[in-house]
Amino acid sequence: MTDPVVPFYDQLADAYHLLFADWDVSIERQAVALDRLIRARTAGSPLTVLDCACGIGTQAIGLARRGYTVHATDISPAAVARLEREAASRGVTLAAGVADFRTLAGAVTGPFDVVLACDNALPHLITDDDLARTAQQLHSVVREGGLLLVSIRDYDHLTLDKPRATMPWTFDDSDGRRVVFQVWDWAENGQTYDLTLFILRASGDGWLTQSFRTTYRALLRADLNRFLADAGFSDIRWHMPQDTGYYQPVVTARA
Ligand SMILES: C[S@@+](CC[C@H](N)C(=O)[O-])C[C@H]1O[C@@H](n2cnc3c(N)ncnc32)[C@H](O)[C@@H]1O
């Protein structure tokens, strides 16, 4: 059976850049912050990087531009196809493929110096079993002594208030005005929520609306620590946005 996350990201792939004020600016900004984090925790270069939740390439493209040898994979075929087009149109060389990070080791030839899963990819896994299995798969593709780097939303904070929606972002550019926001419907136990992402584009006197729906687990830092430690990772450290310049909490761990 197809994982429901696949149609969500397949349908979103063409519009994904619209979630950013300027996607190219975000590619560069994220690469600067991630490069700094990686270099502070690894020695030598060039480094091989597996971005196993690459989407349309927000991290993979910027890191490849900075001299990393990047292999980018994702469960969404449409996202991977767009990543390949976006990399080619920018003259960026990287390898790409479709892979589920729950079965990653069979899909890539590792190990890699650094393995990334950024922007809240792991919280798409709802069950403990899937998280435990994925942590083991990640561990098996990071070289011994190499680095895992994962970013997730700050659920330790968000689960205190369980917000029903995000504030709308309003962007004005050459394509006109667009408004982007999310509505979150929390499960009664507060452990998961259904997210509906809205993208509204001004059109004449009205608005064209697209919406996309998926489910997330509100993955707490202590829980992710436990899955990573159980899989064999050590030196597990959280890096918060005020220290890294990256917009989400980032966990690094050593294989
Ligand atoms: C919010 S997007 C972030 C994409 C990219 N890292 C970025 O920042 O633009 C989360 C990504 O995780 C991917 N993903 C979710 N579940 C996955 C799985 N089981 N295996 C591989 N990728 C998965 C999705 O397809 C999606 O591209």
The ligand as a Gaussian input file, in Angstrom:
#p B3LYP/6-31G(d) Opt

LIG

0 1
 C        8.674000      18.977000       5.032000
 S        9.444000      18.030000       3.767000
 C       11.112000      18.604000       3.800000
 C       11.852000      18.357000       2.506000
 C       13.244000      18.985000       2.451000
 N       14.112000      18.435000       3.462000
 C       13.101000      20.486000       2.600000
 O       13.440000      21.022000       3.668000
 O       12.650000      21.129000       1.643000
 C        9.591000      16.413000       4.481000
 C       10.088000      15.386000       3.468000
 O       10.195000      14.112000       4.101000
 C        9.867000      13.148000       3.129000
 N        9.483000      11.899000       3.774000
 C        8.447000      11.675000       4.607000
 N        8.396000      10.378000       4.952000
 C        9.448000       9.771000       4.337000
 C        9.950000       8.430000       4.318000
 N        9.326000       7.449000       4.981000
 N       11.074000       8.182000       3.619000
 C       11.704000       9.181000       2.927000
 N       11.258000      10.455000       2.881000
 C       10.146000      10.744000       3.591000
 C        8.723000      13.772000       2.360000
 O        8.467000      13.154000       1.114000
 C        9.185000      15.228000       2.263000
 O        9.871000      15.487000       1.068000

